């Protein structure tokens, strides 16, 4: 994601696998806004990361629903813990995740 980083389109987030140590990774974050959920409203983001065990998140070992990502509501804000809700898309290079 170095080209995206040079364009200022990435930020560092904290990936927290349910089993294992938290690790900082580079991600493209799309803060979609507020969505309706069962008992109210919550912020939703889509996070695009490398599908890679060393530099991103390995899709084969990810535990959707148990793993999490810490990121701020807005760029420059304080990071908050969020859960990975689902995989929006994936290929050999990238994962796009719905995070709330």
N, C-alpha and C positions, 0 to 999 in steps of 0.2 A: 504494500500500500504506500510505497514511497512517493509515487507520483501524486496520489491523492493527498498525502501529507504536505507536499510542497505547495499544493493548491490551497491548503488550509481547510481541507474537508474532513480531517480526522481529529480524533481526540483520544486520550488515554482513559480507559475504563478499567475497573477491577473485576475480573471474572472469578467467581467463587463456586467451584465445583462442589457438589454435595460430599464427595469423597476425595479429599485432597486439600492441598494448600491453595490459597487465593493467589492470583497472578495478574499483573498488569499487562494489558494487551491494547493494541491500537484498533480503533473501530470508527466507522462512519455511522453517526447517530442521526436519525430523522425523528425529531420530536413532533409526533403527529397531533398532539393536543390532548384534550380531555375526551374520554369516551364513557358511555353508560355501562355500568356493570351491575351485577345482581342487586346490590343494596346501596347504590349511589353512583358516584363518578370517580374515575381514576385516570391519571396520566398514562398515555400509551406511547411507546417509542418502538421504532424498528432499528435494530442494530445489525450492521453488516460487518462481519469479521472474516479473517482468513480461515478456511477450513483446513487447519494445520495444528498438530499437537504442540509444536514448538513456538509458533508465532501467533496463534489464534486459539480457536476451539476445534477440537477434533470431533466431528459430528458422530463418529462411530462410538465415542466414549461419553458423549454428553447425556445428561439425565434431565430431560425436559420436565419441568414441574418441580424439580429439586435443586437444580443449579440456579445460580443467580448472578446478577451483574450490578455493581454499584456505579451509578452515574447521576449527574445533577439534572434537575428539571430544566435548567437552561445553561448555556455555555458560561463557564466562570463561576457557577453556583457551587454549593456544597453537595457532594455525592450522597445519594440515598440508596439503600438496598432495594433491589427490584428482582422479581422472579421472571425466569424465562418461561413464557406461556406456551409457545409453539414455534416450530420451524416454518417460516413463511416460504422460503425457497433455499435450495442448496445445489451446488454442483461440486466438481472436483476442487475448485479454488476458493469459493466463498460460501458463507452461510448468512442468511438474513433471518433474524430472530424477532418475534414479537415479545416485547418486554413490558411488564407493568409493575 
